[in-house]
């Protein structure tokens, strides 16, 4: 497993807003940037920043549709991270 992936992924989940976005994606399956803004109360630029970090980490996939981004979990990446963490135990 690539160490850089683990660094980016763990950094992405270290923030309470990004962690809550991941948890909500797990529950709902997909979210838009507007959904995240309503859920967190953050400004649009702040939501964009958090979404960029999540997509750059590889934990979230983003599909642009008009003005909205549709976000989904990248389950393969989450399984890789989970495997890495299990190997530490």
C-alpha positions, 0 to 999 in steps of 0.5 A: 500500500502506498504511504502517501495514500494513507497520509492523505486519507487519514488527514482527510478523516481527521477533521470533524466536518470531513468525518461527518461528510463521510458518515453521512455519505455512508448512510445516504449513498450520495450527497451534493455540495448543497446537501453538505452546506445545509448539513454543516452550516459552512459557507460554499467556499469552505464546503468546496475546500473540504470536498476537494480534500476528500476527493484528493484523498481518494476516499470520495468520488465527485461527479459534476452535474451542472452546478452541483457535485454529486459525491459518493464514497470510494468503497475500494479506497475505504477498504484499502485504508481499513486493511492498512489499519487492521494490519497495524493491530 
